[in-house]
Amino acid sequence: MAKVPAYKIVYDALKKKIQDGTYPVSELLPTEPELEKIFQVSRTTIRSAIEVLREEGLVEVKQGRGTMVLDYRTKQDLDKVTSVTESLRRRGYDVRTKSMYIDIIPAGEELGKELQIKYGEPVARVQRIQLANEKPIAIMKNYIPYGLVPNLEQFTNKFSGLYQFLEEHYQLEINSSNDKIYAKSADFTESEMLAVQPGTALLCIRRICYGSKEAICVDDVSILGSQYELVITANGRYK
């Protein structure tokens, strides 16, 4: 088995402490001499680890001051259709799914309207918790007309990113979306699922995804607000 480089061990440890809040945003990391003592490695190793953190946008080296922790929250740009999973992976997180459950339910009035199908028609419901670096970050529910994804339940725990899976296995290309974004406090059930205190701020997205002509899915996502933010680019002024 290949030996893990020393700088990678330091990098992994520092990144974990940044993400769990041990080293808060806008605060300075311990000095290089302090880090040398903590990890029992050379100054060169410390600088190599910090350089990787800098390249990932987690820290900024302030000349004469030290190394400052930057806002590490994942940003999702809403001028393109992308998923929470895809945004997290681009940010460098290891993303996997926990506790996936797929069942078939009848469409209610609201869901049927959103998916452009008749009341009572079968809908595949995908429920799961998304982990980023092994920590729960989002509760996801997705609703897809079952006629578009026959036998989807056979793929339980076989995928993590839904959009990519739909493209590869069902040739369903998502081209646009309509998003409703709001904030709420985690209730007891949500706090248990996300391993946070009740009342923790959640960022919620209710999204309808469209192909060229039809609705493909409805997403209902609740994300830890401290770990995620949305970026919207607007052109022109509405009066």
C-alpha positions as CSV (number, residue, x, y, z in Angstrom):
1,M,0.0,0.0,0.0
2,A,1.3,3.4,-1.0
3,K,2.3,5.7,1.9
4,V,0.2,8.8,2.3
5,P,2.4,11.9,1.9
6,A,2.9,13.9,5.1
7,Y,1.5,17.1,3.6
8,K,-1.7,15.2,2.7
9,I,-2.2,14.1,6.3
10,V,-1.8,17.7,7.5
11,Y,-4.0,19.0,4.7
12,D,-6.8,16.5,5.6
13,A,-6.6,17.3,9.3
14,L,-6.7,21.1,8.7
15,K,-9.5,20.8,6.2
16,K,-11.6,18.8,8.7
17,K,-11.1,21.3,11.4
18,I,-12.0,24.1,9.1
19,Q,-15.2,22.4,8.1
20,D,-16.3,21.4,11.6
21,G,-15.7,25.0,12.9
22,T,-12.6,24.3,15.0
23,Y,-11.0,27.0,12.9
24,P,-13.8,29.5,12.3
25,V,-14.3,31.5,9.1
26,S,-12.3,34.8,9.2
27,E,-10.0,33.6,12.0
28,L,-6.3,32.7,11.5
29,L,-4.9,29.2,11.5
30,P,-2.2,28.5,14.1
31,T,1.2,29.9,12.9
32,E,3.6,27.7,10.9
33,P,5.8,27.1,14.0
34,E,2.7,26.0,16.0
35,L,1.6,23.7,13.2
36,E,5.0,22.2,13.0
37,K,4.8,21.3,16.7
38,I,1.2,20.0,16.4
39,F,1.9,17.7,13.5
40,Q,5.6,17.0,14.1
41,V,6.5,17.8,10.5
42,S,8.8,20.2,8.7
43,R,8.0,23.8,7.7
44,T,8.0,22.7,4.0
45,T,5.3,20.1,4.7
46,I,3.1,22.7,6.5
47,R,3.5,25.1,3.6
48,S,2.6,22.4,1.0
49,A,-0.6,21.5,3.0
50,I,-1.6,25.2,3.3
51,E,-1.0,25.7,-0.5
52,V,-3.5,23.0,-1.3
53,L,-6.0,24.6,1.1
54,R,-5.4,27.9,-0.6
55,E,-5.9,26.4,-4.1
56,E,-9.3,25.0,-2.9
57,G,-10.4,28.4,-1.7
58,L,-10.5,27.4,2.0
59,V,-7.7,29.8,3.2
60,E,-5.9,33.0,2.2
61,V,-2.3,33.7,3.1
62,K,-2.1,37.2,4.5
63,Q,1.4,38.6,4.3
64,G,2.6,39.5,7.8
65,R,-0.6,38.3,9.5
66,G,-0.9,34.6,8.9
67,T,-3.3,32.2,7.2
68,M,-7.0,33.2,7.3
69,V,-9.9,30.8,7.0
70,L,-12.3,31.8,4.1
71,D,-16.0,31.1,3.8
72,Y,-16.0,27.5,2.8
73,R,-19.7,27.2,2.1
74,T,-20.6,25.6,-1.2
75,K,-22.1,28.0,-3.7
76,Q,-24.7,27.0,-6.2
77,D,-25.0,29.4,-9.1
78,L,-28.6,29.6,-10.2
79,D,-28.0,30.8,-13.7
80,K,-27.3,27.2,-14.7
81,V,-29.3,24.0,-13.7
82,T,-27.1,22.0,-11.4
83,S,-27.7,19.8,-8.4
84,V,-26.6,20.1,-4.8
85,T,-24.5,16.9,-5.3
86,E,-22.8,18.4,-8.3
87,S,-22.1,21.7,-6.5
88,L,-20.6,19.9,-3.5
89,R,-18.4,17.7,-5.7
90,R,-17.0,20.7,-7.6
91,R,-16.2,22.2,-4.2
92,G,-14.0,19.2,-3.4
93,Y,-16.3,17.3,-1.1
94,D,-16.6,13.5,-1.1
95,V,-20.4,13.0,-1.6
96,R,-22.3,9.9,-1.0
97,T,-25.9,8.9,-0.2
98,K,-27.2,7.5,3.0
99,S,-30.5,5.7,3.6
100,M,-32.0,5.9,0.1
101,Y,-35.6,4.7,-0.2
102,I,-37.5,4.6,-3.5
103,D,-41.3,3.9,-3.6
104,I,-44.2,4.5,-6.0
105,I,-47.0,6.9,-4.9
106,P,-50.0,8.3,-6.6
107,A,-49.8,12.0,-7.7
108,G,-51.8,14.4,-5.6
109,E,-53.3,17.5,-7.0
110,E,-50.3,19.8,-6.5
111,L,-47.7,17.3,-7.5
112,G,-49.7,16.3,-10.5
113,K,-49.9,19.9,-11.6
114,E,-46.1,20.4,-11.1
115,L,-45.3,17.2,-13.1
116,Q,-47.9,17.9,-15.7
117,I,-49.6,14.5,-15.1
118,K,-53.1,13.5,-14.0
119,Y,-54.2,13.1,-10.5
120,G,-53.5,9.6,-9.2
121,E,-50.9,8.7,-11.8
122,P,-47.9,6.8,-10.4
123,V,-44.9,8.8,-9.3
124,A,-41.5,7.5,-8.3
125,R,-40.4,9.1,-5.0
126,V,-36.7,9.0,-4.1
127,Q,-35.9,9.9,-0.5
128,R,-32.3,10.1,0.9
129,I,-29.8,11.9,3.1
130,Q,-26.8,13.3,1.3
131,L,-23.4,13.2,3.1
132,A,-20.5,15.5,2.4
133,N,-17.2,14.2,3.8
134,E,-19.3,11.7,5.8
135,K,-21.4,14.4,7.5
136,P,-25.1,14.8,6.8
137,I,-25.7,18.0,4.8
138,A,-29.1,17.6,3.0
139,I,-32.4,15.8,3.1
140,M,-33.6,15.2,-0.4
141,K,-36.9,14.1,-1.9
142,N,-37.4,13.8,-5.6
143,Y,-40.6,13.0,-7.5
144,I,-40.5,11.7,-11.1
145,P,-43.4,10.5,-13.3
146,Y,-43.0,6.7,-13.1
147,G,-43.7,6.4,-16.9
148,L,-40.3,8.2,-17.4
149,V,-38.4,5.9,-15.1
150,P,-39.8,2.4,-15.2
151,N,-38.3,0.1,-12.6
152,L,-36.4,2.9,-10.9
153,E,-36.8,1.2,-7.5
154,Q,-34.4,-1.5,-8.7
155,F,-31.6,1.2,-8.5
156,T,-32.0,1.9,-4.8
157,N,-28.5,2.9,-3.4
158,K,-27.1,2.6,-6.9
159,F,-26.5,6.3,-7.5
160,S,-25.7,9.5,-5.7
161,G,-26.3,12.3,-8.2
162,L,-29.9,12.0,-9.6
163,Y,-29.5,14.3,-12.6
164,Q,-26.5,12.5,-14.0
165,F,-28.2,9.1,-13.3
166,L,-31.3,10.2,-15.2
167,E,-29.2,11.3,-18.1
168,E,-27.2,8.2,-18.3
169,H,-29.8,5.5,-17.6
170,Y,-33.0,7.1,-18.9
171,Q,-31.8,9.6,-21.4
172,L,-33.7,12.4,-19.6
173,E,-31.8,15.7,-20.2
174,I,-32.7,18.5,-17.8
175,N,-32.5,21.9,-19.6
176,S,-34.3,24.3,-17.3
177,S,-35.9,24.6,-13.9
178,N,-38.2,26.7,-11.7
179,D,-37.0,27.2,-8.2
180,K,-38.8,28.3,-5.0
181,I,-36.3,29.2,-2.3
182,Y,-37.1,29.8,1.3
183,A,-35.6,29.3,4.8
184,K,-36.9,27.5,7.8
185,S,-35.8,26.1,11.2
186,A,-35.2,22.3,11.4
187,D,-37.9,20.5,13.3
188,F,-37.1,17.5,15.5
189,T,-37.2,14.9,12.8
190,E,-35.0,17.0,10.4
191,S,-32.5,17.7,13.2
192,E,-32.2,14.0,14.0
193,M,-31.6,13.2,10.3
194,L,-29.0,16.0,9.9
195,A,-27.4,15.5,13.4
196,V,-28.0,19.1,14.4
197,Q,-30.0,20.9,17.1
198,P,-33.7,21.6,16.5
199,G,-34.1,25.1,15.3
200,T,-31.0,25.0,13.1
201,A,-31.3,27.2,10.0
202,L,-32.1,25.2,6.8
203,L,-32.1,26.5,3.2
204,C,-34.9,24.9,1.3
205,I,-35.5,24.5,-2.4
206,R,-38.6,23.3,-4.2
207,R,-37.6,22.9,-7.8
208,I,-39.4,21.7,-10.9
209,C,-37.0,20.4,-13.6
210,Y,-37.9,20.5,-17.3
211,G,-36.6,18.8,-20.4
212,S,-37.2,20.3,-23.8
213,K,-41.0,19.9,-23.5
214,E,-42.0,18.2,-20.3
215,A,-41.5,18.3,-16.6
216,I,-39.0,15.6,-15.5
217,C,-38.9,15.8,-11.8
218,V,-39.8,17.8,-8.7
219,D,-37.1,18.2,-6.0
220,D,-37.7,19.0,-2.4
221,V,-34.4,19.7,-0.7
222,S,-33.5,20.9,2.8
223,I,-29.8,21.9,3.2
224,L,-27.8,23.0,6.3
225,G,-27.8,26.8,5.8
226,S,-24.3,27.1,7.4
227,Q,-22.8,24.9,4.7
228,Y,-24.5,26.2,1.5
229,E,-25.5,29.3,-0.3
230,L,-27.1,30.2,-3.6
231,V,-25.8,32.7,-6.1
232,I,-28.2,34.4,-8.5
233,T,-27.1,36.4,-11.5
234,A,-29.8,38.9,-12.8
235,N,-29.8,40.9,-15.9
236,G,-31.9,44.0,-16.4
237,R,-34.2,45.7,-14.0
238,Y,-37.9,44.8,-13.4
239,K,-40.0,47.9,-12.8
